Amino acid sequence: MMAVDTRAGSTFTAGLPHMLFAGNYYTWAGRTYDVSPDSKRFLMLQPVGEEQAPTQINVVLNWFEELKRRVPAKQ
């Protein structure tokens, strides 16, 4: 992640890019990070140790019907 210092006034000035932080992070929803609601932190998923990113996704269809079958309604 790179950052650039800026200064706004009668003219806009941008400094030189510098590295903010580096690392391997998971991608979700097409992004590698998000910003906290208060705009003070980056939120990222980082693998622990040698763990690899998931290579498989399980899609469960009709899960609500399965739930109703397993947990019958109270009478």
CHARMM internal coordinates of N, CA and C (Angstrom, degrees):
IC EDIT
DIST 1 N 1 CA 1.4433
DIST 1 CA 1 C 1.5185
ANGL 1 N 1 CA 1 C 106.93
DIST 1 C 2 N 1.2913
ANGL 1 CA 1 C 2 N 115.12
DIHE 1 N 1 CA 1 C 2 N 129.27
DIST 2 N 2 CA 1.4536
ANGL 1 C 2 N 2 CA 120.94
DIHE 1 CA 1 C 2 N 2 CA -179.01
DIST 2 CA 2 C 1.5271
ANGL 2 N 2 CA 2 C 109.64
DIHE 1 C 2 N 2 CA 2 C -107.38
DIST 2 C 3 N 1.3229
ANGL 2 CA 2 C 3 N 116.02
DIHE 2 N 2 CA 2 C 3 N 155.42
DIST 3 N 3 CA 1.4610
ANGL 2 C 3 N 3 CA 122.26
DIHE 2 CA 2 C 3 N 3 CA 177.38
DIST 3 CA 3 C 1.5246
ANGL 3 N 3 CA 3 C 108.94
DIHE 2 C 3 N 3 CA 3 C -136.43
DIST 3 C 4 N 1.3107
ANGL 3 CA 3 C 4 N 115.59
DIHE 3 N 3 CA 3 C 4 N 155.06
DIST 4 N 4 CA 1.4687
ANGL 3 C 4 N 4 CA 121.99
DIHE 3 CA 3 C 4 N 4 CA 177.58
DIST 4 CA 4 C 1.5307
ANGL 4 N 4 CA 4 C 107.36
DIHE 3 C 4 N 4 CA 4 C -135.68
DIST 4 C 5 N 1.3106
ANGL 4 CA 4 C 5 N 116.18
DIHE 4 N 4 CA 4 C 5 N 127.09
DIST 5 N 5 CA 1.4612
ANGL 4 C 5 N 5 CA 120.16
DIHE 4 CA 4 C 5 N 5 CA 174.30
DIST 5 CA 5 C 1.5262
ANGL 5 N 5 CA 5 C 108.67
DIHE 4 C 5 N 5 CA 5 C -72.98
DIST 5 C 6 N 1.3308
ANGL 5 CA 5 C 6 N 116.21
DIHE 5 N 5 CA 5 C 6 N 137.96
DIST 6 N 6 CA 1.4645
ANGL 5 C 6 N 6 CA 120.63
DIHE 5 CA 5 C 6 N 6 CA 178.89
DIST 6 CA 6 C 1.5143
ANGL 6 N 6 CA 6 C 109.99
DIHE 5 C 6 N 6 CA 6 C -129.12
DIST 6 C 7 N 1.3184
ANGL 6 CA 6 C 7 N 114.54
DIHE 6 N 6 CA 6 C 7 N 157.60
DIST 7 N 7 CA 1.4561
ANGL 6 C 7 N 7 CA 120.82
DIHE 6 CA 6 C 7 N 7 CA 176.92
DIST 7 CA 7 C 1.5271
ANGL 7 N 7 CA 7 C 106.83
DIHE 6 C 7 N 7 CA 7 C -139.72
DIST 7 C 8 N 1.3198
ANGL 7 CA 7 C 8 N 115.39
DIHE 7 N 7 CA 7 C 8 N 126.69
DIST 8 N 8 CA 1.4629
ANGL 7 C 8 N 8 CA 120.25
DIHE 7 CA 7 C 8 N 8 CA 178.62
DIST 8 CA 8 C 1.5178
ANGL 8 N 8 CA 8 C 108.58
DIHE 7 C 8 N 8 CA 8 C -111.69
DIST 8 C 9 N 1.2588
ANGL 8 CA 8 C 9 N 115.99
DIHE 8 N 8 CA 8 C 9 N 140.23
DIST 9 N 9 CA 1.4619
ANGL 8 C 9 N 9 CA 123.06
DIHE 8 CA 8 C 9 N 9 CA 178.73
DIST 9 CA 9 C 1.5155
ANGL 9 N 9 CA 9 C 106.43
DIHE 8 C 9 N 9 CA 9 C -167.46
DIST 9 C 10 N 1.3082
ANGL 9 CA 9 C 10 N 116.43
DIHE 9 N 9 CA 9 C 10 N -134.25
DIST 10 N 10 CA 1.4643
ANGL 9 C 10 N 10 CA 118.21
DIHE 9 CA 9 C 10 N 10 CA 175.76
DIST 10 CA 10 C 1.5302
ANGL 10 N 10 CA 10 C 109.75
DIHE 9 C 10 N 10 CA 10 C -68.33
DIST 10 C 11 N 1.3411
ANGL 10 CA 10 C 11 N 116.36
DIHE 10 N 10 CA 10 C 11 N -23.35
DIST 11 N 11 CA 1.4652
ANGL 10 C 11 N 11 CA 121.78
DIHE 10 CA 10 C 11 N 11 CA 173.11
DIST 11 CA 11 C 1.5276
ANGL 11 N 11 CA 11 C 108.42
DIHE 10 C 11 N 11 CA 11 C -134.20
DIST 11 C 12 N 1.3010
ANGL 11 CA 11 C 12 N 115.38
DIHE 11 N 11 CA 11 C 12 N 159.59
DIST 12 N 12 CA 1.4624
ANGL 11 C 12 N 12 CA 121.73
DIHE 11 CA 11 C 12 N 12 CA 178.36
DIST 12 CA 12 C 1.5211
ANGL 12 N 12 CA 12 C 108.35
DIHE 11 C 12 N 12 CA 12 C -97.26
DIST 12 C 13 N 1.3272
ANGL 12 CA 12 C 13 N 116.75
DIHE 12 N 12 CA 12 C 13 N 130.82
DIST 13 N 13 CA 1.4569
ANGL 12 C 13 N 13 CA 121.18
DIHE 12 CA 12 C 13 N 13 CA 178.75
DIST 13 CA 13 C 1.5211
ANGL 13 N 13 CA 13 C 108.87
DIHE 12 C 13 N 13 CA 13 C -126.04
DIST 13 C 14 N 1.3325
ANGL 13 CA 13 C 14 N 116.07
DIHE 13 N 13 CA 13 C 14 N 132.81
DIST 14 N 14 CA 1.4640
ANGL 13 C 14 N 14 CA 121.35
DIHE 13 CA 13 C 14 N 14 CA 176.87
DIST 14 CA 14 C 1.5189
ANGL 14 N 14 CA 14 C 108.49
DIHE 13 C 14 N 14 CA 14 C -117.92
DIST 14 C 15 N 1.3195
ANGL 14 CA 14 C 15 N 115.72
DIHE 14 N 14 CA 14 C 15 N 135.46
DIST 15 N 15 CA 1.4569
ANGL 14 C 15 N 15 CA 120.82
DIHE 14 CA 14 C 15 N 15 CA 178.37
DIST 15 CA 15 C 1.5146
ANGL 15 N 15 CA 15 C 111.34
DIHE 14 C 15 N 15 CA 15 C -83.25
DIST 15 C 16 N 1.3239
ANGL 15 CA 15 C 16 N 115.59
DIHE 15 N 15 CA 15 C 16 N -166.80
DIST 16 N 16 CA 1.4562
ANGL 15 C 16 N 16 CA 120.98
DIHE 15 CA 15 C 16 N 16 CA 178.94
DIST 16 CA 16 C 1.5357
ANGL 16 N 16 CA 16 C 109.59
DIHE 15 C 16 N 16 CA 16 C -83.93
DIST 16 C 17 N 1.3303
ANGL 16 CA 16 C 17 N 116.81
DIHE 16 N 16 CA 16 C 17 N 143.51
DIST 17 N 17 CA 1.4661
ANGL 16 C 17 N 17 CA 119.55
DIHE 16 CA 16 C 17 N 17 CA 177.07
DIST 17 CA 17 C 1.5278
ANGL 17 N 17 CA 17 C 110.57
DIHE 16 C 17 N 17 CA 17 C -64.23
DIST 17 C 18 N 1.3332
ANGL 17 CA 17 C 18 N 115.64
DIHE 17 N 17 CA 17 C 18 N 144.07
DIST 18 N 18 CA 1.4604
ANGL 17 C 18 N 18 CA 120.76
DIHE 17 CA 17 C 18 N 18 CA 173.90
DIST 18 CA 18 C 1.5279
ANGL 18 N 18 CA 18 C 108.41
DIHE 17 C 18 N 18 CA 18 C -141.24
DIST 18 C 19 N 1.3386
ANGL 18 CA 18 C 19 N 115.60
DIHE 18 N 18 CA 18 C 19 N 155.64
DIST 19 N 19 CA 1.4439
ANGL 18 C 19 N 19 CA 120.10
DIHE 18 CA 18 C 19 N 19 CA -177.50
DIST 19 CA 19 C 1.5232
ANGL 19 N 19 CA 19 C 109.86
DIHE 18 C 19 N 19 CA 19 C -72.55
DIST 19 C 20 N 1.3318
ANGL 19 CA 19 C 20 N 115.70
DIHE 19 N 19 CA 19 C 20 N 127.98
DIST 20 N 20 CA 1.4516
ANGL 19 C 20 N 20 CA 121.65
DIHE 19 CA 19 C 20 N 20 CA 177.71
DIST 20 CA 20 C 1.5287
ANGL 20 N 20 CA 20 C 109.65
DIHE 19 C 20 N 20 CA 20 C -85.33
DIST 20 C 21 N 1.3293
ANGL 20 CA 20 C 21 N 116.58
DIHE 20 N 20 CA 20 C 21 N -47.36
DIST 21 N 21 CA 1.4580
ANGL 20 C 21 N 21 CA 123.04
DIHE 20 CA 20 C 21 N 21 CA 172.78
DIST 21 CA 21 C 1.5209
ANGL 21 N 21 CA 21 C 108.39
DIHE 20 C 21 N 21 CA 21 C -164.40
DIST 21 C 22 N 1.3292
ANGL 21 CA 21 C 22 N 116.26
DIHE 21 N 21 CA 21 C 22 N 162.36
DIST 22 N 22 CA 1.4583
ANGL 21 C 22 N 22 CA 122.03
DIHE 21 CA 21 C 22 N 22 CA 179.99
DIST 22 CA 22 C 1.5144
ANGL 22 N 22 CA 22 C 108.74
DIHE 21 C 22 N 22 CA 22 C -131.55
DIST 22 C 23 N 1.3052
ANGL 22 CA 22 C 23 N 116.78
DIHE 22 N 22 CA 22 C 23 N 157.77
DIST 23 N 23 CA 1.4524
ANGL 22 C 23 N 23 CA 121.09
DIHE 22 CA 22 C 23 N 23 CA 176.25
DIST 23 CA 23 C 1.5076
ANGL 23 N 23 CA 23 C 111.45
DIHE 22 C 23 N 23 CA 23 C 158.78
DIST 23 C 24 N 1.3171
ANGL 23 CA 23 C 24 N 115.18
DIHE 23 N 23 CA 23 C 24 N 170.58
DIST 24 N 24 CA 1.4596
ANGL 23 C 24 N 24 CA 121.74
DIHE 23 CA 23 C 24 N 24 CA 175.90
DIST 24 CA 24 C 1.5144
ANGL 24 N 24 CA 24 C 108.05
DIHE 23 C 24 N 24 CA 24 C -98.76
DIST 24 C 25 N 1.3111
ANGL 24 CA 24 C 25 N 116.35
DIHE 24 N 24 CA 24 C 25 N 122.05
DIST 25 N 25 CA 1.4510
ANGL 24 C 25 N 25 CA 121.21
DIHE 24 CA 24 C 25 N 25 CA -177.54
DIST 25 CA 25 C 1.5096
ANGL 25 N 25 CA 25 C 109.62
DIHE 24 C 25 N 25 CA 25 C -129.53
DIST 25 C 26 N 1.3346
ANGL 25 CA 25 C 26 N 116.36
DIHE 25 N 25 CA 25 C 26 N 148.79
DIST 26 N 26 CA 1.4635
ANGL 25 C 26 N 26 CA 121.38
DIHE 25 CA 25 C 26 N 26 CA 176.84
DIST 26 CA 26 C 1.5173
ANGL 26 N 26 CA 26 C 109.65
DIHE 25 C 26 N 26 CA 26 C -69.54
DIST 26 C 27 N 1.3127
ANGL 26 CA 26 C 27 N 114.54
DIHE 26 N 26 CA 26 C 27 N 153.55
DIST 27 N 27 CA 1.4578
ANGL 26 C 27 N 27 CA 121.33
DIHE 26 CA 26 C 27 N 27 CA 174.96
DIST 27 CA 27 C 1.5180
ANGL 27 N 27 CA 27 C 108.49
DIHE 26 C 27 N 27 CA 27 C -106.74
DIST 27 C 28 N 1.3122
ANGL 27 CA 27 C 28 N 117.29
DIHE 27 N 27 CA 27 C 28 N 132.92
DIST 28 N 28 CA 1.4639
ANGL 27 C 28 N 28 CA 121.05
DIHE 27 CA 27 C 28 N 28 CA 172.79
DIST 28 CA 28 C 1.5167
ANGL 28 N 28 CA 28 C 107.36
DIHE 27 C 28 N 28 CA 28 C -138.48
DIST 28 C 29 N 1.3076
ANGL 28 CA 28 C 29 N 114.48
DIHE 28 N 28 CA 28 C 29 N 143.54
DIST 29 N 29 CA 1.4665
ANGL 28 C 29 N 29 CA 121.53
DIHE 28 CA 28 C 29 N 29 CA -177.92
DIST 29 CA 29 C 1.5290
ANGL 29 N 29 CA 29 C 111.08
DIHE 28 C 29 N 29 CA 29 C 54.25
DIST 29 C 30 N 1.3300
ANGL 29 CA 29 C 30 N 116.67
DIHE 29 N 29 CA 29 C 30 N 32.60
DIST 30 N 30 CA 1.4574
ANGL 29 C 30 N 30 CA 121.16
DIHE 29 CA 29 C 30 N 30 CA 177.76
DIST 30 CA 30 C 1.5131
ANGL 30 N 30 CA 30 C 114.87
DIHE 29 C 30 N 30 CA 30 C 76.73
DIST 30 C 31 N 1.3432
ANGL 30 CA 30 C 31 N 117.31
DIHE 30 N 30 CA 30 C 31 N 6.03
DIST 31 N 31 CA 1.4654
ANGL 30 C 31 N 31 CA 120.58
DIHE 30 CA 30 C 31 N 31 CA -179.12
DIST 31 CA 31 C 1.5184
ANGL 31 N 31 CA 31 C 109.74
DIHE 30 C 31 N 31 CA 31 C -125.35
DIST 31 C 32 N 1.2985
ANGL 31 CA 31 C 32 N 116.04
DIHE 31 N 31 CA 31 C 32 N 156.84
DIST 32 N 32 CA 1.4620
ANGL 31 C 32 N 32 CA 120.19
DIHE 31 CA 31 C 32 N 32 CA 177.03
DIST 32 CA 32 C 1.5218
ANGL 32 N 32 CA 32 C 111.47
DIHE 31 C 32 N 32 CA 32 C -102.33
DIST 32 C 33 N 1.3128
ANGL 32 CA 32 C 33 N 117.90
DIHE 32 N 32 CA 32 C 33 N -3.80
DIST 33 N 33 CA 1.4651
ANGL 32 C 33 N 33 CA 120.96
DIHE 32 CA 32 C 33 N 33 CA -179.94
DIST 33 CA 33 C 1.5189
ANGL 33 N 33 CA 33 C 110.15
DIHE 32 C 33 N 33 CA 33 C -157.78
DIST 33 C 34 N 1.3065
ANGL 33 CA 33 C 34 N 115.21
DIHE 33 N 33 CA 33 C 34 N 167.39
DIST 34 N 34 CA 1.4632
ANGL 33 C 34 N 34 CA 121.93
DIHE 33 CA 33 C 34 N 34 CA 170.41
DIST 34 CA 34 C 1.5183
ANGL 34 N 34 CA 34 C 106.38
DIHE 33 C 34 N 34 CA 34 C -140.40
DIST 34 C 35 N 1.2999
ANGL 34 CA 34 C 35 N 117.21
DIHE 34 N 34 CA 34 C 35 N 168.58
DIST 35 N 35 CA 1.4606
ANGL 34 C 35 N 35 CA 121.87
DIHE 34 CA 34 C 35 N 35 CA -179.07
DIST 35 CA 35 C 1.5207
ANGL 35 N 35 CA 35 C 107.93
DIHE 34 C 35 N 35 CA 35 C -111.97
DIST 35 C 36 N 1.3281
ANGL 35 CA 35 C 36 N 116.88
DIHE 35 N 35 CA 35 C 36 N 137.21
DIST 36 N 36 CA 1.4589
ANGL 35 C 36 N 36 CA 120.66
DIHE 35 CA 35 C 36 N 36 CA -179.92
DIST 36 CA 36 C 1.5291
ANGL 36 N 36 CA 36 C 110.00
DIHE 35 C 36 N 36 CA 36 C -63.00
DIST 36 C 37 N 1.3417
ANGL 36 CA 36 C 37 N 116.88
DIHE 36 N 36 CA 36 C 37 N 155.94
DIST 37 N 37 CA 1.4722
ANGL 36 C 37 N 37 CA 119.80
DIHE 36 CA 36 C 37 N 37 CA -178.61
DIST 37 CA 37 C 1.5315
ANGL 37 N 37 CA 37 C 113.59
DIHE 36 C 37 N 37 CA 37 C -56.57
DIST 37 C 38 N 1.3434
ANGL 37 CA 37 C 38 N 117.81
DIHE 37 N 37 CA 37 C 38 N -30.01
DIST 38 N 38 CA 1.4667
ANGL 37 C 38 N 38 CA 119.37
DIHE 37 CA 37 C 38 N 38 CA 179.37
DIST 38 CA 38 C 1.5336
ANGL 38 N 38 CA 38 C 112.46
DIHE 37 C 38 N 38 CA 38 C -86.39
DIST 38 C 39 N 1.3349
ANGL 38 CA 38 C 39 N 117.14
DIHE 38 N 38 CA 38 C 39 N 2.88
DIST 39 N 39 CA 1.4743
ANGL 38 C 39 N 39 CA 124.23
DIHE 38 CA 38 C 39 N 39 CA 177.84
DIST 39 CA 39 C 1.5239
ANGL 39 N 39 CA 39 C 113.20
DIHE 38 C 39 N 39 CA 39 C 61.45
DIST 39 C 40 N 1.3284
ANGL 39 CA 39 C 40 N 117.68
DIHE 39 N 39 CA 39 C 40 N 23.83
DIST 40 N 40 CA 1.4661
ANGL 39 C 40 N 40 CA 120.02
DIHE 39 CA 39 C 40 N 40 CA -178.96
DIST 40 CA 40 C 1.5166
ANGL 40 N 40 CA 40 C 112.96
DIHE 39 C 40 N 40 CA 40 C -106.21
DIST 40 C 41 N 1.3477
ANGL 40 CA 40 C 41 N 117.81
DIHE 40 N 40 CA 40 C 41 N -10.58
DIST 41 N 41 CA 1.4583
ANGL 40 C 41 N 41 CA 120.29
DIHE 40 CA 40 C 41 N 41 CA -176.21
DIST 41 CA 41 C 1.5202
ANGL 41 N 41 CA 41 C 110.53
DIHE 40 C 41 N 41 CA 41 C -140.63
DIST 41 C 42 N 1.3439
ANGL 41 CA 41 C 42 N 115.07
DIHE 41 N 41 CA 41 C 42 N 151.07
DIST 42 N 42 CA 1.4513
ANGL 41 C 42 N 42 CA 122.13
DIHE 41 CA 41 C 42 N 42 CA 168.33
DIST 42 CA 42 C 1.5224
ANGL 42 N 42 CA 42 C 107.14
DIHE 41 C 42 N 42 CA 42 C -93.92
DIST 42 C 43 N 1.3178
ANGL 42 CA 42 C 43 N 116.89
DIHE 42 N 42 CA 42 C 43 N 142.48
DIST 43 N 43 CA 1.4520
ANGL 42 C 43 N 43 CA 122.46
DIHE 42 CA 42 C 43 N 43 CA 177.98
DIST 43 CA 43 C 1.5183
ANGL 43 N 43 CA 43 C 108.20
DIHE 42 C 43 N 43 CA 43 C -114.97
DIST 43 C 44 N 1.3422
ANGL 43 CA 43 C 44 N 116.18
DIHE 43 N 43 CA 43 C 44 N 124.72
DIST 44 N 44 CA 1.4583
ANGL 43 C 44 N 44 CA 121.08
DIHE 43 CA 43 C 44 N 44 CA -176.51
DIST 44 CA 44 C 1.5148
ANGL 44 N 44 CA 44 C 110.21
DIHE 43 C 44 N 44 CA 44 C -143.09
DIST 44 C 45 N 1.3208
ANGL 44 CA 44 C 45 N 116.58
DIHE 44 N 44 CA 44 C 45 N 155.79
DIST 45 N 45 CA 1.4575
ANGL 44 C 45 N 45 CA 122.61
DIHE 44 CA 44 C 45 N 45 CA 171.47
DIST 45 CA 45 C 1.5152
ANGL 45 N 45 CA 45 C 107.57
DIHE 44 C 45 N 45 CA 45 C -103.89
DIST 45 C 46 N 1.3105
ANGL 45 CA 45 C 46 N 115.90
DIHE 45 N 45 CA 45 C 46 N 124.28
DIST 46 N 46 CA 1.4560
ANGL 45 C 46 N 46 CA 120.28
DIHE 45 CA 45 C 46 N 46 CA -179.57
DIST 46 CA 46 C 1.5234
ANGL 46 N 46 CA 46 C 108.65
DIHE 45 C 46 N 46 CA 46 C -120.93
DIST 46 C 47 N 1.3433
ANGL 46 CA 46 C 47 N 117.73
DIHE 46 N 46 CA 46 C 47 N 131.57
DIST 47 N 47 CA 1.4550
ANGL 46 C 47 N 47 CA 119.47
DIHE 46 CA 46 C 47 N 47 CA 178.98
DIST 47 CA 47 C 1.5241
ANGL 47 N 47 CA 47 C 111.30
DIHE 46 C 47 N 47 CA 47 C -62.08
DIST 47 C 48 N 1.3282
ANGL 47 CA 47 C 48 N 115.72
DIHE 47 N 47 CA 47 C 48 N 148.78
DIST 48 N 48 CA 1.4549
ANGL 47 C 48 N 48 CA 121.80
DIHE 47 CA 47 C 48 N 48 CA 178.57
DIST 48 CA 48 C 1.5182
ANGL 48 N 48 CA 48 C 108.48
DIHE 47 C 48 N 48 CA 48 C -100.63
DIST 48 C 49 N 1.3119
ANGL 48 CA 48 C 49 N 117.07
DIHE 48 N 48 CA 48 C 49 N 126.87
DIST 49 N 49 CA 1.4671
ANGL 48 C 49 N 49 CA 120.66
DIHE 48 CA 48 C 49 N 49 CA 178.57
DIST 49 CA 49 C 1.5123
ANGL 49 N 49 CA 49 C 111.98
DIHE 48 C 49 N 49 CA 49 C 61.03
DIST 49 C 50 N 1.3334
ANGL 49 CA 49 C 50 N 114.80
DIHE 49 N 49 CA 49 C 50 N -132.26
DIST 50 N 50 CA 1.4650
ANGL 49 C 50 N 50 CA 121.02
DIHE 49 CA 49 C 50 N 50 CA -177.50
DIST 50 CA 50 C 1.5241
ANGL 50 N 50 CA 50 C 112.69
DIHE 49 C 50 N 50 CA 50 C -91.59
DIST 50 C 51 N 1.3205
ANGL 50 CA 50 C 51 N 117.12
DIHE 50 N 50 CA 50 C 51 N 6.22
DIST 51 N 51 CA 1.4579
ANGL 50 C 51 N 51 CA 121.16
DIHE 50 CA 50 C 51 N 51 CA -178.09
DIST 51 CA 51 C 1.5266
ANGL 51 N 51 CA 51 C 110.65
DIHE 50 C 51 N 51 CA 51 C -58.60
DIST 51 C 52 N 1.3123
ANGL 51 CA 51 C 52 N 115.65
DIHE 51 N 51 CA 51 C 52 N 137.88
DIST 52 N 52 CA 1.4606
ANGL 51 C 52 N 52 CA 121.28
DIHE 51 CA 51 C 52 N 52 CA -179.97
DIST 52 CA 52 C 1.5207
ANGL 52 N 52 CA 52 C 109.57
DIHE 51 C 52 N 52 CA 52 C -101.43
DIST 52 C 53 N 1.3053
ANGL 52 CA 52 C 53 N 115.77
DIHE 52 N 52 CA 52 C 53 N 158.60
DIST 53 N 53 CA 1.4603
ANGL 52 C 53 N 53 CA 120.82
DIHE 52 CA 52 C 53 N 53 CA 175.80
DIST 53 CA 53 C 1.5257
ANGL 53 N 53 CA 53 C 109.19
DIHE 52 C 53 N 53 CA 53 C -63.86
DIST 53 C 54 N 1.3232
ANGL 53 CA 53 C 54 N 118.05
DIHE 53 N 53 CA 53 C 54 N 147.29
DIST 54 N 54 CA 1.4648
ANGL 53 C 54 N 54 CA 120.57
DIHE 53 CA 53 C 54 N 54 CA 179.33
DIST 54 CA 54 C 1.5252
ANGL 54 N 54 CA 54 C 111.08
DIHE 53 C 54 N 54 CA 54 C -57.07
DIST 54 C 55 N 1.3311
ANGL 54 CA 54 C 55 N 115.52
DIHE 54 N 54 CA 54 C 55 N 139.99
DIST 55 N 55 CA 1.4685
ANGL 54 C 55 N 55 CA 120.43
DIHE 54 CA 54 C 55 N 55 CA 179.62
DIST 55 CA 55 C 1.5158
ANGL 55 N 55 CA 55 C 111.17
DIHE 54 C 55 N 55 CA 55 C -111.86
DIST 55 C 56 N 1.3240
ANGL 55 CA 55 C 56 N 116.74
DIHE 55 N 55 CA 55 C 56 N 2.41
DIST 56 N 56 CA 1.4577
ANGL 55 C 56 N 56 CA 120.96
DIHE 55 CA 55 C 56 N 56 CA -176.54
DIST 56 CA 56 C 1.5244
ANGL 56 N 56 CA 56 C 109.03
DIHE 55 C 56 N 56 CA 56 C -139.85
DIST 56 C 57 N 1.3207
ANGL 56 CA 56 C 57 N 115.17
DIHE 56 N 56 CA 56 C 57 N 146.42
DIST 57 N 57 CA 1.4565
ANGL 56 C 57 N 57 CA 120.30
DIHE 56 CA 56 C 57 N 57 CA 174.63
DIST 57 CA 57 C 1.5260
ANGL 57 N 57 CA 57 C 107.61
DIHE 56 C 57 N 57 CA 57 C -129.05
DIST 57 C 58 N 1.3197
ANGL 57 CA 57 C 58 N 116.49
DIHE 57 N 57 CA 57 C 58 N 137.09
DIST 58 N 58 CA 1.4630
ANGL 57 C 58 N 58 CA 121.59
DIHE 57 CA 57 C 58 N 58 CA 178.29
DIST 58 CA 58 C 1.5172
ANGL 58 N 58 CA 58 C 108.56
DIHE 57 C 58 N 58 CA 58 C -104.63
DIST 58 C 59 N 1.3296
ANGL 58 CA 58 C 59 N 115.87
DIHE 58 N 58 CA 58 C 59 N 126.55
DIST 59 N 59 CA 1.4553
ANGL 58 C 59 N 59 CA 121.92
DIHE 58 CA 58 C 59 N 59 CA 177.97
DIST 59 CA 59 C 1.5214
ANGL 59 N 59 CA 59 C 107.03
DIHE 58 C 59 N 59 CA 59 C -108.38
DIST 59 C 60 N 1.3244
ANGL 59 CA 59 C 60 N 116.14
DIHE 59 N 59 CA 59 C 60 N 123.96
DIST 60 N 60 CA 1.4569
ANGL 59 C 60 N 60 CA 120.92
DIHE 59 CA 59 C 60 N 60 CA -179.58
DIST 60 CA 60 C 1.5234
ANGL 60 N 60 CA 60 C 108.09
DIHE 59 C 60 N 60 CA 60 C -105.78
DIST 60 C 61 N 1.3274
ANGL 60 CA 60 C 61 N 115.56
DIHE 60 N 60 CA 60 C 61 N 120.16
DIST 61 N 61 CA 1.4584
ANGL 60 C 61 N 61 CA 121.57
DIHE 60 CA 60 C 61 N 61 CA 178.42
DIST 61 CA 61 C 1.5230
ANGL 61 N 61 CA 61 C 108.98
DIHE 60 C 61 N 61 CA 61 C -97.78
DIST 61 C 62 N 1.3026
ANGL 61 CA 61 C 62 N 116.54
DIHE 61 N 61 CA 61 C 62 N 149.62
DIST 62 N 62 CA 1.4653
ANGL 61 C 62 N 62 CA 123.00
DIHE 61 CA 61 C 62 N 62 CA 178.04
DIST 62 CA 62 C 1.5255
ANGL 62 N 62 CA 62 C 111.92
DIHE 61 C 62 N 62 CA 62 C 57.05
DIST 62 C 63 N 1.3038
ANGL 62 CA 62 C 63 N 117.95
DIHE 62 N 62 CA 62 C 63 N 34.93
DIST 63 N 63 CA 1.4620
ANGL 62 C 63 N 63 CA 121.06
DIHE 62 CA 62 C 63 N 63 CA -176.68
DIST 63 CA 63 C 1.5192
ANGL 63 N 63 CA 63 C 112.11
DIHE 62 C 63 N 63 CA 63 C -65.19
DIST 63 C 64 N 1.3307
ANGL 63 CA 63 C 64 N 117.37
DIHE 63 N 63 CA 63 C 64 N -29.47
DIST 64 N 64 CA 1.4605
ANGL 63 C 64 N 64 CA 119.39
DIHE 63 CA 63 C 64 N 64 CA -179.73
DIST 64 CA 64 C 1.5308
ANGL 64 N 64 CA 64 C 110.35
DIHE 63 C 64 N 64 CA 64 C -68.00
DIST 64 C 65 N 1.3256
ANGL 64 CA 64 C 65 N 117.11
DIHE 64 N 64 CA 64 C 65 N -38.86
DIST 65 N 65 CA 1.4647
ANGL 64 C 65 N 65 CA 120.83
DIHE 64 CA 64 C 65 N 65 CA 176.45
DIST 65 CA 65 C 1.5267
ANGL 65 N 65 CA 65 C 110.28
DIHE 64 C 65 N 65 CA 65 C -63.76
DIST 65 C 66 N 1.3058
ANGL 65 CA 65 C 66 N 117.69
DIHE 65 N 65 CA 65 C 66 N -40.38
DIST 66 N 66 CA 1.4664
ANGL 65 C 66 N 66 CA 121.84
DIHE 65 CA 65 C 66 N 66 CA 176.60
DIST 66 CA 66 C 1.5227
ANGL 66 N 66 CA 66 C 110.26
DIHE 65 C 66 N 66 CA 66 C -63.33
DIST 66 C 67 N 1.3066
ANGL 66 CA 66 C 67 N 118.03
DIHE 66 N 66 CA 66 C 67 N -41.11
DIST 67 N 67 CA 1.4600
ANGL 66 C 67 N 67 CA 121.66
DIHE 66 CA 66 C 67 N 67 CA 178.28
DIST 67 CA 67 C 1.5282
ANGL 67 N 67 CA 67 C 110.61
DIHE 66 C 67 N 67 CA 67 C -62.62
DIST 67 C 68 N 1.3342
ANGL 67 CA 67 C 68 N 116.81
DIHE 67 N 67 CA 67 C 68 N -45.48
DIST 68 N 68 CA 1.4668
ANGL 67 C 68 N 68 CA 119.97
DIHE 67 CA 67 C 68 N 68 CA 179.31
DIST 68 CA 68 C 1.5290
ANGL 68 N 68 CA 68 C 110.83
DIHE 67 C 68 N 68 CA 68 C -62.36
DIST 68 C 69 N 1.3161
ANGL 68 CA 68 C 69 N 118.11
DIHE 68 N 68 CA 68 C 69 N -35.92
DIST 69 N 69 CA 1.4603
ANGL 68 C 69 N 69 CA 121.75
DIHE 68 CA 68 C 69 N 69 CA 178.89
DIST 69 CA 69 C 1.5241
ANGL 69 N 69 CA 69 C 111.22
DIHE 68 C 69 N 69 CA 69 C -67.48
DIST 69 C 70 N 1.3254
ANGL 69 CA 69 C 70 N 116.04
DIHE 69 N 69 CA 69 C 70 N -40.37
DIST 70 N 70 CA 1.4691
ANGL 69 C 70 N 70 CA 120.63
DIHE 69 CA 69 C 70 N 70 CA -176.87
DIST 70 CA 70 C 1.5246
ANGL 70 N 70 CA 70 C 112.88
DIHE 69 C 70 N 70 CA 70 C -80.88
DIST 70 C 71 N 1.3267
ANGL 70 CA 70 C 71 N 117.66
DIHE 70 N 70 CA 70 C 71 N -28.82
DIST 71 N 71 CA 1.4598
ANGL 70 C 71 N 71 CA 121.37
DIHE 70 CA 70 C 71 N 71 CA -179.11
DIST 71 CA 71 C 1.5267
ANGL 71 N 71 CA 71 C 107.48
DIHE 70 C 71 N 71 CA 71 C -125.76
DIST 71 C 72 N 1.3441
ANGL 71 CA 71 C 72 N 116.37
DIHE 71 N 71 CA 71 C 72 N 87.32
DIST 72 N 72 CA 1.4647
ANGL 71 C 72 N 72 CA 118.95
DIHE 71 CA 71 C 72 N 72 CA -177.63
DIST 72 CA 72 C 1.5314
ANGL 72 N 72 CA 72 C 111.44
DIHE 71 C 72 N 72 CA 72 C -63.10
DIST 72 C 73 N 1.3072
ANGL 72 CA 72 C 73 N 116.44
DIHE 72 N 72 CA 72 C 73 N 150.49
DIST 73 N 73 CA 1.4639
ANGL 72 C 73 N 73 CA 121.41
DIHE 72 CA 72 C 73 N 73 CA 179.15
DIST 73 CA 73 C 1.5215
ANGL 73 N 73 CA 73 C 109.78
DIHE 72 C 73 N 73 CA 73 C -65.84
DIST 73 C 74 N 1.3341
ANGL 73 CA 73 C 74 N 116.68
DIHE 73 N 73 CA 73 C 74 N 144.51
DIST 74 N 74 CA 1.4747
ANGL 73 C 74 N 74 CA 121.19
DIHE 73 CA 73 C 74 N 74 CA 176.83
DIST 74 CA 74 C 1.5212
ANGL 74 N 74 CA 74 C 108.99
DIHE 73 C 74 N 74 CA 74 C -72.05
DIST 74 C 75 N 1.3151
ANGL 74 CA 74 C 75 N 114.66
DIHE 74 N 74 CA 74 C 75 N 146.67
DIST 75 N 75 CA 1.4647
ANGL 74 C 75 N 75 CA 118.83
DIHE 74 CA 74 C 75 N 75 CA -178.85
DIST 75 CA 75 C 1.4961
ANGL 75 N 75 CA 75 C 111.49
DIHE 74 C 75 N 75 CA 75 C -110.24
END
COOR INIT
IC SEED 1 N 1 CA 1 C
IC BUILD
